[in-house]
């Protein structure tokens, strides 16, 4: 297969922990032609979408040591048509580059894109959790989104709890997530002004029900084709509200509870319908906090905790989809030939 990873720059990879690198390595080990590009490498010429790619050289043996693989990798730089790839695996970090998705629109019928570009369009921010049907808030905490300070101040003032979580709508990696308390109403107004006005046209802010147990950490669950394939619990550093590893958190082994499995079953079908085949969900006390759809991470840490290789399942899935599409195309070609032959005779 020919596989393009549309991702962040190769130089930004942290080889000891990077999920994308595990996926790339698995593809190279299997003998696929693997190319890398960033969204800024996309181009259009005579209505043909292409990308300036770094293509892995097949002349060197592939090391099983992931760090050695990263350091010794050699590439050829070529401009390649997007339609020539069997699959494009989207791994660019937030925020979403919506213009980049327009380049992919022209090849979406010919190339398997994971995750689907329409799915990325609708799920690239934290509002997506509100699209899951959960009127009783069994799985999803009460969430308010606005860039009107007066409304958000009213929400905090009328909250039944003494504290809530505030975060920017398009943040990632735990950036900008803070705990706000009713007792701090005076400083809350200043915080809102900073969060909302720190951008052209104003930024939307999320104010979310504080889920009890958040101080004990959250659970990252990786979902593939609507099913959970692995999980880990992230414990925040002392005095920190965020569990993200980049915020100093640590990870421990985790087995999904009955309610966490029910949550995955509840949201899985919609994820698949939206073309969001590989996602990471963040769960606190069995409630869905976020759905990460652009470059969900955690494979390396979950692998280490459970002695597994989740990248194999992900690439198996991509291969199965591509092979199924290829088989369908061969069958359709044969059917068309049969009709053409019947017409001639």
Protein Blocks (a to p, Z undefined) as FASTA:
>chain_A
ZZddddddfklpcfklmmklmmmmmmmmnopacddddfklgcceehiacdddddddfkbc
cdfblklmmmmpccddddddfklpfbdcdfbdcdddfklmmmmmmmmmmpccdddfklmm
mmmpmklmmmpccfkommbccddddfbfklmmmmmmmpcbfbdcdddfkbgehioiacdd
fklmmmmmmmmmmmmmncghiaadddddddehklnopcddddeehiafbdcdddddehia
bfbfklopacddddddfklmmmmmmmmmmmmmnopabccdddeehiafbdcfklpghjlm
mmmmnopafklmmmmmmmmmmmmmmmmmmmmmmmmmmmmmmmmZZ
